Amino acid sequence: MNKILNINLGGYALTIDDDAYEYLSAYLDSIRRRFHESEGRDEIIGDIEGRLGEVITESLGVRTIVMLPDVESAVALMGKPEDFGGEEVSGASTSSSSGSSSKSGPSSIRTGKRLFRDEEDAVVAGVCSGLAAYFGMHDPVCMRLIYVLLGIAYF
């Protein structure tokens, strides 16, 4: 016989098994530790809780009680707290390949991951700077010149 609890997870009212609640509580505590010193941590944690609540609610289907496998699959979908961006927790490893893709310097550009518009380094709409980041160019000016030359050659 298991206990069940009624919780509010990011605006979603859930009836959850005690084992699933303990697992979810430990996961959320590790996220809180991860973003302890980050600016806007309450908003970040609120967004993560909201997404977790959404994923768990969608996975329930017709069932009414959240079980441990539901929470485990939602946590697997969301990822580990170490995978999230943000500042490192004190005492964590500080390797140069942290996996975050911030715009702090030229070494933070990773190639081939995702095609996007880089609105932070935009001249018109950020398309050329996004393409430059995609191809691993450190300066988007080269991509802008290529774009202009191809435009002139086309006409």
DSSP file with accessible surface (Angstrom, degrees, kcal/mol):
  #  RESIDUE AA STRUCTURE BP1 BP2  ACC     N-H-->O    O-->H-N    N-H-->O    O-->H-N    TCO  KAPPA ALPHA  PHI   PSI    X-CA   Y-CA   Z-CA
    1    1 A M              0   0  232      0, 0.0     2,-0.3     0, 0.0     0, 0.0   0.000 360.0 360.0 360.0 129.2    0.0    0.0    0.0
    2    2 A N        -     0   0   92     16,-0.0     2,-0.2    17,-0.0    15,-0.0  -0.864 360.0-121.4-112.5 149.0    1.4    3.4   -1.0
    3    3 A K        -     0   0  150     -2,-0.3    15,-2.2    14,-0.0     2,-0.4  -0.544  24.3-152.1 -79.0 151.5    0.5    6.9    0.1
    4    4 A I  E     -A   17   0A  91     13,-0.2     2,-0.3    -2,-0.2    13,-0.2  -0.942   7.6-161.9-124.1 150.5   -0.7    9.4   -2.4
    5    5 A L  E     -A   16   0A  59     11,-3.0    11,-3.3    -2,-0.4     2,-0.6  -0.943  16.9-133.0-127.8 150.7   -0.3   13.1   -2.2
    6    6 A N  E     +A   15   0A 131     -2,-0.3     2,-0.3     9,-0.2     9,-0.2  -0.927  37.9 169.7-102.9 122.8   -2.0   16.0   -4.0
    7    7 A I  E     -A   14   0A  36      7,-3.0     7,-3.0    -2,-0.6     2,-0.6  -0.869  35.6-132.5-129.9 164.2    0.5   18.6   -5.2
    8    8 A N  E     -A   13   0A 119     -2,-0.3     2,-0.7     5,-0.2     5,-0.2  -0.970  25.0-175.2-116.2 112.5    0.6   21.6   -7.5
    9    9 A L  E >  S-A   12   0A   6      3,-2.8     3,-1.2    -2,-0.6    -2,-0.0  -0.891  72.1 -32.8-114.3 100.0    3.5   21.3   -9.9
   10   10 A G  T 3  S-     0   0   30     -2,-0.7    -1,-0.2     1,-0.3     3,-0.1   0.840 126.6 -43.1  62.4  34.1    3.9   24.5  -12.0
   11   11 A G  T 3  S+     0   0   64      1,-0.2     2,-0.6    42,-0.0    -1,-0.3   0.440 115.2 114.7  91.8  -0.4    0.2   25.2  -12.0
   12   12 A Y  E <   -A    9   0A  83     -3,-1.2    -3,-2.8     2,-0.0     2,-0.5  -0.918  61.4-139.9-106.6 121.9   -0.9   21.5  -12.7
   13   13 A A  E     +A    8   0A  95     -2,-0.6     2,-0.4    -5,-0.2    -5,-0.2  -0.693  31.7 180.0 -80.6 122.5   -2.8   19.8   -9.9
   14   14 A L  E     -A    7   0A  11     -7,-3.0    -7,-3.0    -2,-0.5     2,-0.6  -0.962  31.8-144.9-128.3 144.8   -1.5   16.2   -9.6
   15   15 A T  E     -Ab   6  65A  39     49,-0.6    51,-3.3    -2,-0.4     2,-0.4  -0.951  37.1-174.5-102.7 118.7   -2.2   13.2   -7.5
   16   16 A I  E     -Ab   5  66A   0    -11,-3.3   -11,-3.0    -2,-0.6    51,-0.2  -0.913  26.9-115.7-127.8 142.5    1.1   11.6   -7.0
   17   17 A D  E  >  -A    4   0A   7     49,-2.7     4,-2.5    -2,-0.4   -13,-0.2  -0.361  32.6-116.8 -66.7 150.9    2.4    8.4   -5.5
   18   18 A D  H  > S+     0   0   44    -15,-2.2     4,-2.3     1,-0.2     5,-0.2   0.901 114.6  49.4 -61.7 -42.0    4.7    8.8   -2.5
   19   19 A D  H  > S+     0   0   85    -16,-0.2     4,-2.1     2,-0.2    -1,-0.2   0.919 112.3  47.9 -63.5 -43.0    7.7    7.2   -4.2
   20   20 A A  H  > S+     0   0    0     46,-0.2     4,-2.7     1,-0.2    -2,-0.2   0.889 110.1  53.5 -65.3 -36.8    7.2    9.4   -7.3
   21   21 A Y  H  X S+     0   0   82     -4,-2.5     4,-2.9     2,-0.2    -2,-0.2   0.915 108.0  49.3 -64.8 -42.1    7.0   12.4   -5.0
   22   22 A E  H  X S+     0   0  108     -4,-2.3     4,-2.2     2,-0.2    -1,-0.2   0.914 113.0  47.2 -63.1 -42.7   10.3   11.6   -3.3
   23   23 A Y  H  X S+     0   0   94     -4,-2.1     4,-2.1     2,-0.2    -2,-0.2   0.935 115.0  45.7 -64.5 -44.7   12.0   11.2   -6.7
   24   24 A L  H  X S+     0   0    4     -4,-2.7     4,-2.7     1,-0.2     5,-0.2   0.903 111.6  52.5 -65.7 -40.0   10.5   14.4   -8.0
   25   25 A S  H  X S+     0   0   33     -4,-2.9     4,-2.3     1,-0.2    -1,-0.2   0.912 109.4  48.7 -63.6 -42.5   11.3   16.3   -4.9
   26   26 A A  H  X S+     0   0   58     -4,-2.2     4,-2.0    -5,-0.2    -1,-0.2   0.908 111.8  50.3 -64.3 -40.0   15.0   15.2   -5.0
   27   27 A Y  H  X S+     0   0   15     -4,-2.1     4,-1.8     2,-0.2    -2,-0.2   0.939 111.8  46.5 -63.7 -46.4   15.1   16.3   -8.7
   28   28 A L  H  X S+     0   0   13     -4,-2.7     4,-2.4     1,-0.2    -1,-0.2   0.866 109.9  54.5 -67.3 -33.7   13.7   19.7   -8.0
   29   29 A D  H  X S+     0   0   67     -4,-2.3     4,-2.2    -5,-0.2    -1,-0.2   0.899 107.1  50.4 -64.4 -39.8   16.0   20.1   -5.0
   30   30 A S  H  X S+     0   0   25     -4,-2.0     4,-1.9     2,-0.2    -2,-0.2   0.873 110.2  50.5 -67.8 -32.7   19.0   19.4   -7.3
   31   31 A I  H  X S+     0   0    0     -4,-1.8     4,-2.1     2,-0.2    -2,-0.2   0.917 108.8  51.5 -68.3 -41.7   17.7   22.0   -9.7
   32   32 A R  H  < S+     0   0   96     -4,-2.4    -2,-0.2     1,-0.2    -1,-0.2   0.903 110.6  48.4 -61.6 -39.5   17.3   24.6   -6.9
   33   33 A R  H >< S+     0   0  152     -4,-2.2     3,-1.0     1,-0.2     4,-0.3   0.882 108.9  55.0 -66.1 -36.3   20.9   23.9   -5.9
   34   34 A R  H 3< S+     0   0   19     -4,-1.9     3,-0.3     1,-0.2    -2,-0.2   0.894 118.3  32.3 -63.0 -42.2   22.1   24.3   -9.5
   35   35 A F  T >< S+     0   0    9     -4,-2.1     3,-1.0     1,-0.2    -1,-0.2   0.111  82.8 120.9-104.2  23.5   20.5   27.7   -9.9
   36   36 A H  T <  S+     0   0  116     -3,-1.0    -1,-0.2     1,-0.3    -2,-0.1   0.876  85.6  28.4 -56.2 -42.9   21.0   28.9   -6.3
   37   37 A E  T 3  S+     0   0  131     -3,-0.3    -1,-0.3    -4,-0.3     2,-0.2   0.325  96.3 113.8-105.0   9.1   23.1   31.9   -7.2
   38   38 A S  S X  S-     0   0   13     -3,-1.0     3,-1.0    49,-0.1     2,-0.2  -0.510  72.2-110.8 -81.6 148.1   21.7   32.6  -10.6
   39   39 A E  T 3  S+     0   0  180      1,-0.2    -1,-0.1    -2,-0.2    -2,-0.1  -0.547 103.9  18.2 -72.4 140.3   19.7   35.8  -11.3
   40   40 A G  T 3> S+     0   0   44     -2,-0.2     4,-2.2     3,-0.1    -1,-0.2   0.785  77.7 150.1  71.7  26.6   16.1   35.0  -11.9
   41   41 A R  H <>  +     0   0  104     -3,-1.0     4,-2.8     1,-0.2     5,-0.3   0.856  67.4  56.4 -62.5 -34.8   16.3   31.6  -10.3
   42   42 A D  H  > S+     0   0  120      1,-0.2     4,-2.3     2,-0.2    -1,-0.2   0.908 109.4  46.0 -64.4 -39.5   12.7   31.7   -9.2
   43   43 A E  H  > S+     0   0  139     -3,-0.2     4,-2.4     2,-0.2    -2,-0.2   0.912 113.4  49.3 -68.3 -41.0   11.5   32.2  -12.7
   44   44 A I  H  X S+     0   0   54     -4,-2.2     4,-2.4     2,-0.2    -2,-0.2   0.948 113.6  45.3 -63.1 -47.5   13.8   29.5  -14.1
   45   45 A I  H  X S+     0   0   14     -4,-2.8     4,-2.8     1,-0.2     5,-0.2   0.909 112.0  52.9 -65.1 -38.8   12.6   27.0  -11.5
   46   46 A G  H  X S+     0   0   34     -4,-2.3     4,-2.4    -5,-0.3    -1,-0.2   0.903 109.7  48.5 -62.3 -40.8    9.0   28.0  -12.1
   47   47 A D  H  X S+     0   0  102     -4,-2.4     4,-2.4     2,-0.2    -2,-0.2   0.904 112.1  48.7 -65.8 -41.2    9.4   27.4  -15.8
   48   48 A I  H  X S+     0   0   19     -4,-2.4     4,-2.7     2,-0.2    -2,-0.2   0.931 112.2  48.5 -65.6 -42.9   11.0   24.0  -15.2
   49   49 A E  H  X S+     0   0   39     -4,-2.8     4,-2.7     1,-0.2    -2,-0.2   0.912 110.9  51.5 -63.2 -40.7    8.3   23.0  -12.8
   50   50 A G  H  X S+     0   0   17     -4,-2.4     4,-2.2    -5,-0.2    -1,-0.2   0.917 111.5  46.1 -61.9 -43.3    5.6   24.1  -15.3
   51   51 A R  H  X S+     0   0   98     -4,-2.4     4,-2.7     2,-0.2     5,-0.2   0.903 112.1  51.2 -67.5 -40.2    7.2   22.1  -18.1
   52   52 A L  H  X S+     0   0    0     -4,-2.7     4,-2.7     2,-0.2     5,-0.2   0.927 110.4  49.4 -60.5 -45.5    7.5   19.1  -15.8
   53   53 A G  H  X S+     0   0    0     -4,-2.7     4,-2.4     1,-0.2    -2,-0.2   0.905 112.0  48.9 -60.4 -39.2    3.9   19.4  -14.8
   54   54 A E  H  X S+     0   0   69     -4,-2.2     4,-2.4     2,-0.2    -2,-0.2   0.935 112.6  46.7 -65.4 -46.5    2.9   19.6  -18.5
   55   55 A V  H  X S+     0   0   14     -4,-2.7     4,-1.8     2,-0.2    -2,-0.2   0.924 114.5  47.0 -63.7 -43.6    4.9   16.6  -19.5
   56   56 A I  H  X S+     0   0    0     -4,-2.7     4,-1.1    -5,-0.2    -1,-0.2   0.925 111.8  50.3 -65.8 -42.5    3.6   14.5  -16.6
   57   57 A T  H >X S+     0   0   56     -4,-2.4     4,-0.8    -5,-0.2     3,-0.5   0.911 111.0  49.2 -62.4 -41.3    0.0   15.5  -17.3
   58   58 A E  H 3< S+     0   0  129     -4,-2.4     3,-0.3     1,-0.2    -1,-0.2   0.854 109.6  52.2 -65.6 -33.8    0.4   14.6  -21.0
   59   59 A S  H 3< S+     0   0   49     -4,-1.8    -1,-0.2     1,-0.2    -2,-0.2   0.688  95.7  71.1 -78.4 -16.1    1.9   11.2  -20.1
   60   60 A L  H X<  +     0   0   20     -4,-1.1     3,-1.6    -3,-0.5     2,-0.4   0.894  67.9 175.3 -68.1 -40.7   -0.9   10.2  -17.8
   61   61 A G  T 3< S-     0   0   68     -4,-0.8    -1,-0.2    -3,-0.3    -2,-0.1  -0.570  73.0 -14.6  70.6-121.3   -3.6    9.7  -20.4
   62   62 A V  T 3  S+     0   0  145     -2,-0.4    -1,-0.3     2,-0.0    -2,-0.1   0.584 113.6 102.3 -92.8 -11.1   -6.7    8.4  -18.6
   63   63 A R    <   -     0   0  107     -3,-1.6     3,-0.1     1,-0.1    -3,-0.0  -0.307  55.3-159.4 -69.0 158.8   -5.0    7.5  -15.4
   64   64 A T        +     0   0  109      1,-0.1   -49,-0.6   -50,-0.0     2,-0.5   0.610  67.2  70.3-114.0 -16.6   -5.3    9.8  -12.4
   65   65 A I  E    S-b   15   0A  55     -5,-0.1     2,-0.4   -51,-0.1   -49,-0.2  -0.897  74.0-133.8-111.4 130.1   -2.4    9.0  -10.2
   66   66 A V  E     -b   16   0A   0    -51,-3.3   -49,-2.7    -2,-0.5   -46,-0.2  -0.670  27.3-164.3 -81.0 126.8    1.2    9.8  -11.2
   67   67 A M    >>  -     0   0   75     -2,-0.4     4,-1.6   -51,-0.2     3,-0.7  -0.612  34.6 -96.8-107.7 170.0    3.5    6.8  -10.6
   68   68 A L  H 3> S+     0   0   52      1,-0.2     4,-2.8    -2,-0.2     5,-0.2   0.881 120.5  55.8 -56.9 -42.8    7.3    6.6  -10.4
   69   69 A P  H 3> S+     0   0   83      0, 0.0     4,-2.2     0, 0.0    -1,-0.2   0.869 105.4  54.1 -61.7 -31.4    7.8    5.6  -14.1
   70   70 A D  H <> S+     0   0   16     -3,-0.7     4,-1.9     2,-0.2    -2,-0.2   0.934 111.9  43.2 -64.9 -44.5    5.9    8.7  -15.2
   71   71 A V  H  X S+     0   0    0     -4,-1.6     4,-2.7     2,-0.2     5,-0.2   0.912 112.6  53.0 -69.1 -40.7    8.2   11.0  -13.2
   72   72 A E  H  X S+     0   0   83     -4,-2.8     4,-2.3     1,-0.2    -1,-0.2   0.910 110.2  47.3 -62.1 -41.4   11.3    9.1  -14.3
   73   73 A S  H  X S+     0   0   63     -4,-2.2     4,-1.9    -5,-0.2    -1,-0.2   0.891 112.5  49.7 -69.1 -35.9   10.4    9.5  -18.0
   74   74 A A  H  X S+     0   0    1     -4,-1.9     4,-2.4     2,-0.2    -2,-0.2   0.917 112.1  47.8 -67.1 -40.9    9.6   13.2  -17.5
   75   75 A V  H  X S+     0   0   15     -4,-2.7     4,-2.5     2,-0.2    -2,-0.2   0.900 110.4  52.2 -66.3 -38.8   13.0   13.7  -15.7
   76   76 A A  H  < S+     0   0   79     -4,-2.3    -1,-0.2    -5,-0.2    -2,-0.2   0.898 110.8  48.5 -64.0 -36.7   14.8   11.9  -18.5
   77   77 A L  H  < S+     0   0  112     -4,-1.9    -2,-0.2     1,-0.2    -1,-0.2   0.909 114.1  45.2 -69.0 -40.5   13.1   14.1  -21.0
   78   78 A M  H  < S-     0   0   37     -4,-2.4    -2,-0.2     1,-0.1    -1,-0.2   0.836 107.5-137.2 -74.1 -33.8   14.0   17.3  -19.1
   79   79 A G     <  -     0   0   17     -4,-2.5    -1,-0.1    -5,-0.2    -2,-0.1  -0.209  27.8 -52.2  99.1 168.8   17.6   16.2  -18.5
   80   80 A K    >>  -     0   0  135     -4,-0.1     3,-1.5     1,-0.1     4,-0.6  -0.441  48.6-115.7 -77.0 153.5   20.0   16.4  -15.6
   81   81 A P  G >4 S+     0   0    9      0, 0.0     3,-0.9     0, 0.0    -1,-0.1   0.832 116.3  62.5 -59.3 -28.4   20.5   19.7  -13.7
   82   82 A E  G 34 S+     0   0  124      1,-0.2    -3,-0.0     6,-0.0   -51,-0.0   0.760  97.6  58.0 -67.6 -23.5   24.2   19.6  -14.9
   83   83 A D  G <4 S+     0   0  118     -3,-1.5    -1,-0.2     2,-0.0     2,-0.1   0.671  88.2  94.8 -79.3 -18.1   22.9   19.7  -18.5
   84   84 A F  S << S-     0   0   36     -3,-0.9    16,-0.1    -4,-0.6    -5,-0.0  -0.394  78.8-117.0 -72.8 152.8   21.1   23.0  -17.9
   85   85 A G        +     0   0   42     -2,-0.1     2,-0.2    14,-0.1    -1,-0.1  -0.063  66.1  80.6 -73.2-176.3   22.8   26.3  -18.7
   86   86 A G  S    S-     0   0   50      2,-0.0     2,-0.1   -51,-0.0   -51,-0.1  -0.572  84.3 -27.2 110.9-173.7   23.6   28.9  -16.1
   87   87 A E        -     0   0  100     -2,-0.2     2,-0.1     1,-0.1   -49,-0.1  -0.427  66.7-107.0 -78.8 149.0   26.3   29.3  -13.5
   88   88 A E        -     0   0   78     -2,-0.1     2,-0.2     1,-0.1    -1,-0.1  -0.464  33.7-112.0 -71.9 146.2   28.2   26.4  -12.1
   89   89 A V    >   -     0   0   52     -2,-0.1     3,-2.2     1,-0.1   -55,-0.1  -0.541  42.9 -96.2 -74.9 140.9   27.4   25.4   -8.5
   90   90 A S  T 3  S+     0   0   99      1,-0.3    -1,-0.1    -2,-0.2     3,-0.1  -0.361 113.4  28.1 -60.7 134.6   30.3   26.1   -6.2
   91   91 A G  T 3  S+     0   0   89      1,-0.4    -1,-0.3    -3,-0.1     2,-0.1   0.330  94.3 120.9  96.0  -7.9   32.3   22.9   -5.7
   92   92 A A  S <  S-     0   0   41     -3,-2.2    -1,-0.4     1,-0.1     2,-0.1  -0.451  76.4 -84.1 -84.3 163.5   31.3   21.5   -9.1
   93   93 A S        -     0   0   95     -2,-0.1     2,-0.4     1,-0.1    -1,-0.1  -0.392  33.7-153.5 -68.3 143.4   34.0   20.7  -11.7
   94   94 A T        +     0   0  127     -2,-0.1     2,-0.2    -3,-0.1    -1,-0.1  -0.576  29.1 161.1-118.7  67.3   35.1   23.6  -13.8
   95   95 A S        -     0   0   65     -2,-0.4     3,-0.3     1,-0.1    -2,-0.0  -0.519  48.1-121.4 -84.4 158.7   36.3   22.1  -17.0
   96   96 A S  S    S+     0   0  129      1,-0.2     2,-0.9    -2,-0.2     3,-0.2   0.735 106.9  62.6 -74.1 -21.1   36.6   24.2  -20.1
   97   97 A S        +     0   0   98      1,-0.2    -1,-0.2     2,-0.1    -2,-0.1  -0.551  61.1 152.2-101.5  69.2   34.2   22.0  -22.1
   98   98 A S        -     0   0   60     -2,-0.9    -1,-0.2    -3,-0.3     3,-0.1   0.652  55.2-124.4 -76.4 -16.1   31.1   22.7  -19.9
   99   99 A G        +     0   0   48      1,-0.3     2,-0.2    -3,-0.2    -1,-0.1   0.393  68.6 125.8  91.0  -7.7   28.6   22.2  -22.6
  100  100 A S        -     0   0   46      1,-0.1     2,-0.4   -14,-0.1    -1,-0.3  -0.597  53.5-145.9 -84.9 152.0   27.0   25.6  -22.3
  101  101 A S        +     0   0   80     -2,-0.2     2,-0.1    -3,-0.1    -1,-0.1  -0.513  38.1 153.4-116.5  63.6   26.7   27.7  -25.4
  102  102 A S        -     0   0   57     -2,-0.4     3,-0.4     1,-0.1     6,-0.0  -0.424  51.7-121.0 -84.4 169.0   27.0   31.2  -24.0
  103  103 A K  S    S+     0   0   96      1,-0.2    -1,-0.1    -2,-0.1     6,-0.0  -0.129  72.9 119.9-100.9  35.5   28.4   34.2  -25.9
  104  104 A S  S    S-     0   0  105      1,-0.2    -1,-0.2     4,-0.0    -3,-0.0   0.804  80.7 -24.0 -74.6 -27.8   31.3   34.9  -23.6
  105  105 A G  S >  S-     0   0   27     -3,-0.4     3,-1.7     1,-0.1     4,-0.2  -0.985  72.9 -79.8-170.5 176.6   34.0   34.4  -26.1
  106  106 A P  G >  S+     0   0   88      0, 0.0     3,-1.2     0, 0.0    -1,-0.1   0.789 118.1  63.5 -64.7 -25.2   35.2   32.8  -29.3
  107  107 A S  G 3  S+     0   0  119      1,-0.2    -4,-0.0     3,-0.0    31,-0.0   0.622  90.2  69.4 -75.9  -8.1   35.8   29.5  -27.7
  108  108 A S  G <  S+     0   0   19     -3,-1.7     2,-0.4    -7,-0.1    -1,-0.2   0.514  72.1 105.7 -87.8  -4.0   32.1   29.1  -26.8
  109  109 A I    <   -     0   0   42     -3,-1.2     2,-0.4    -4,-0.2    25,-0.0  -0.640  52.0-167.2 -79.9 126.2   31.0   28.6  -30.4
  110  110 A R        -     0   0  109     -2,-0.4     3,-0.4    -9,-0.0    26,-0.2  -0.940  13.4-133.9-113.1 137.8   30.1   25.0  -31.2
  111  111 A T  S    S+     0   0   89     -2,-0.4    24,-0.2     1,-0.2    23,-0.1  -0.566  73.2  10.7 -92.8 152.5   29.6   23.9  -34.8
  112  112 A G  S    S+     0   0   49     22,-2.1    -1,-0.2    -2,-0.2     3,-0.1   0.562  89.8 108.4  69.4  14.0   26.8   21.8  -36.3
  113  113 A K  S    S-     0   0  144     -3,-0.4     2,-0.3     1,-0.3    -2,-0.1   0.945  83.8 -11.6 -88.0 -52.0   24.5   21.8  -33.3
  114  114 A R        -     0   0  167      2,-0.0     2,-0.5    20,-0.0    -1,-0.3  -0.985  53.3-131.9-157.3 137.2   21.6   24.0  -34.3
  115  115 A L        +     0   0  113     -2,-0.3     2,-0.3    -3,-0.1    16,-0.1  -0.805  47.4 145.0 -92.9 124.3   20.7   26.5  -37.0
  116  116 A F        -     0   0   65     -2,-0.5     2,-0.6    14,-0.2    18,-0.2  -0.950  53.8 -98.7-151.6 166.5   19.2   29.7  -35.5
  117  117 A R        -     0   0  132     -2,-0.3     2,-1.2    13,-0.1    10,-0.2  -0.864  32.2-145.2 -91.6 122.7   19.0   33.4  -35.9
  118  118 A D    >   +     0   0    9      8,-2.2     3,-0.6    -2,-0.6    11,-0.2  -0.714  22.9 175.5 -91.6  93.1   21.5   35.1  -33.6
  119  119 A E  G >  S+     0   0  133     -2,-1.2     3,-0.8     1,-0.2    -1,-0.2   0.663  72.3  65.4 -76.1 -14.8   19.6   38.2  -32.5
  120  120 A E  G 3  S+     0   0  158      1,-0.2    -1,-0.2    -3,-0.1    -2,-0.1   0.819 112.9  32.1 -74.3 -31.2   22.3   39.3  -30.1
  121  121 A D  G <  S+     0   0   73     -3,-0.6    -1,-0.2     5,-0.1     2,-0.2  -0.185  94.8 141.2-115.8  37.7   24.9   39.8  -32.9
  122  122 A A    <   +     0   0   43     -3,-0.8    -3,-0.1     1,-0.2    -5,-0.0  -0.559  31.5 175.9 -88.4 144.0   22.4   40.9  -35.5
  123  123 A V  S    S-     0   0  103     -2,-0.2    -1,-0.2     0, 0.0    -4,-0.0   0.724  91.1  -7.2-103.1 -51.4   22.9   43.6  -38.1
  124  124 A V  S    S-     0   0  139      0, 0.0    -2,-0.1     0, 0.0    -5,-0.0   0.779 141.1 -26.3-107.4 -64.8   19.6   43.1  -40.0
  125  125 A A  S    S-     0   0   38     -7,-0.0    -3,-0.1     0, 0.0    -6,-0.0   0.406  83.4-105.5-133.5  -3.5   17.9   40.0  -38.6
  126  126 A G  S  > S+     0   0    3     -5,-0.1    -8,-2.2    -9,-0.1     4,-1.8   0.548  82.7 122.0  90.9   7.3   20.6   37.8  -37.2
  127  127 A V  H  > S+     0   0   74    -10,-0.2     4,-2.5     2,-0.2     5,-0.2   0.947  75.5  44.5 -69.8 -47.7   20.6   35.3  -40.1
  128  128 A C  H  > S+     0   0   20      1,-0.2     4,-2.4     2,-0.2    -1,-0.2   0.895 114.0  49.4 -66.4 -38.3   24.2   35.7  -41.1
  129  129 A S  H  > S+     0   0    4      2,-0.2     4,-2.1     1,-0.2    -1,-0.2   0.872 111.1  50.8 -69.8 -32.0   25.5   35.7  -37.6
  130  130 A G  H  X S+     0   0    0     -4,-1.8     4,-2.1     2,-0.2   -14,-0.2   0.909 111.1  47.8 -67.6 -40.8   23.5   32.5  -36.9
  131  131 A L  H  X S+     0   0   50     -4,-2.5     4,-2.2     2,-0.2     6,-0.2   0.891 109.9  53.3 -64.8 -39.1   24.9   30.9  -40.0
  132  132 A A  H  <>S+     0   0    1     -4,-2.4     5,-2.6     1,-0.2     4,-0.5   0.920 110.2  47.0 -63.2 -41.4   28.4   31.9  -39.0
  133  133 A A  H ><5S+     0   0    9     -4,-2.1     3,-0.8     3,-0.2    -1,-0.2   0.891 109.8  54.4 -66.3 -37.0   27.9   30.3  -35.6
  134  134 A Y  H 3<5S+     0   0   79     -4,-2.1   -22,-2.1     1,-0.2    -2,-0.2   0.903 112.9  41.8 -62.9 -41.3   26.5   27.2  -37.2
  135  135 A F  T 3<5S-     0   0  124     -4,-2.2    -1,-0.2   -24,-0.2    -2,-0.2   0.399 118.2-110.0 -89.7   2.8   29.6   26.8  -39.4
  136  136 A G  T < 5 +     0   0   21     -3,-0.8     2,-0.3    -4,-0.5    -3,-0.2   0.664  63.1 152.7  82.7  16.4   32.0   27.7  -36.5
  137  137 A M      < -     0   0   58     -5,-2.6    -1,-0.3    -6,-0.2    -2,-0.1  -0.635  36.5-153.6 -79.6 136.5   33.1   31.1  -37.8
  138  138 A H  S    S+     0   0  122     -2,-0.3    -1,-0.1     1,-0.2    -5,-0.1   0.717  82.4  48.4 -82.9 -20.8   34.2   33.4  -35.0
  139  139 A D    >>  -     0   0   86      1,-0.1     3,-1.0    -7,-0.1     4,-0.6  -0.964  65.4-158.4-123.8 118.2   33.3   36.6  -36.9
  140  140 A P  H 3> S+     0   0    9      0, 0.0     4,-2.2     0, 0.0     5,-0.2   0.628  82.4  83.1 -71.7  -8.2   30.0   36.9  -38.7
  141  141 A V  H 3> S+     0   0   66      1,-0.2     4,-2.4     2,-0.2     5,-0.2   0.897  87.4  54.8 -61.5 -38.7   31.4   39.6  -41.0
  142  142 A C  H <> S+     0   0   67     -3,-1.0     4,-2.3     1,-0.2    -1,-0.2   0.928 108.6  47.5 -60.3 -43.4   32.8   36.9  -43.3
  143  143 A M  H  X S+     0   0   20     -4,-0.6     4,-2.4     1,-0.2    -1,-0.2   0.894 110.2  52.7 -67.0 -36.2   29.4   35.3  -43.6
  144  144 A R  H  X S+     0   0   55     -4,-2.2     4,-2.4     2,-0.2    -1,-0.2   0.904 109.3  49.3 -65.3 -40.3   27.9   38.7  -44.4
  145  145 A L  H  X S+     0   0  106     -4,-2.4     4,-2.7     2,-0.2     5,-0.2   0.915 110.6  50.0 -64.9 -41.6   30.4   39.3  -47.1
  146  146 A I  H  X S+     0   0   75     -4,-2.3     4,-2.6     2,-0.2     5,-0.2   0.927 110.4  51.0 -61.6 -41.8   29.7   35.9  -48.6
  147  147 A Y  H  X S+     0   0  158     -4,-2.4     4,-2.0     1,-0.2    -2,-0.2   0.925 112.0  46.0 -62.3 -44.5   26.0   36.6  -48.6
  148  148 A V  H  X S+     0   0   79     -4,-2.4     4,-2.5     2,-0.2     5,-0.2   0.927 112.9  49.8 -65.9 -44.2   26.5   40.0  -50.3
  149  149 A L  H  X S+     0   0  115     -4,-2.7     4,-2.5     1,-0.2    -2,-0.2   0.907 111.5  48.2 -63.2 -40.7   28.8   38.4  -53.0
  150  150 A L  H  X S+     0   0  117     -4,-2.6     4,-1.7    -5,-0.2    -1,-0.2   0.877 110.7  52.3 -66.7 -34.9   26.4   35.6  -53.7
  151  151 A G  H  X S+     0   0   30     -4,-2.0     4,-1.3    -5,-0.2    -2,-0.2   0.905 111.8  45.2 -65.4 -41.5   23.6   38.2  -54.0
  152  152 A I  H  < S+     0   0  117     -4,-2.5    -2,-0.2     1,-0.2    -1,-0.2   0.913 112.6  51.0 -68.8 -40.8   25.6   40.2  -56.5
  153  153 A A  H  < S+     0   0   83     -4,-2.5    -1,-0.2    -5,-0.2    -2,-0.2   0.840 106.1  56.6 -66.8 -29.6   26.6   37.1  -58.5
  154  154 A Y  H  <        0   0  190     -4,-1.7    -1,-0.2    -5,-0.2    -2,-0.2   0.876 360.0 360.0 -69.6 -37.7   22.9   36.0  -58.6
  155  155 A F     <        0   0  206     -4,-1.3    -1,-0.2    -3,-0.1    -2,-0.2   0.613 360.0 360.0 -91.4 360.0   21.8   39.2  -60.3
